[in-house]
Amino acid sequence: MEIGAKQITNPQFEGVDSKDYPDFCDAFMVSCDIDGEEATEDQLEYINEFLLGDFWDEIYQSLIP
């Protein structure tokens, strides 16, 4: 499976806890779009395992109301 972080838009996260800053070890992506289409469960699993580190800024921003 080849997915690049630049293909991903509209990421939504859960498990984000400010106490985990800066590594957000409990955070995970629950939904996103890949090239404009909703990601499948398999794609989300891949993203959470291999690409989540590319989204630390977005995870941090999700803490700000």
Secondary structure, 3 states (H helix, E strand, C coil): CCCCHHHEEEEEEECCCHHHCCCCCCCEEEEEEECCEECCHHHHHHHHHHHHHHHHHHHHHCCCC
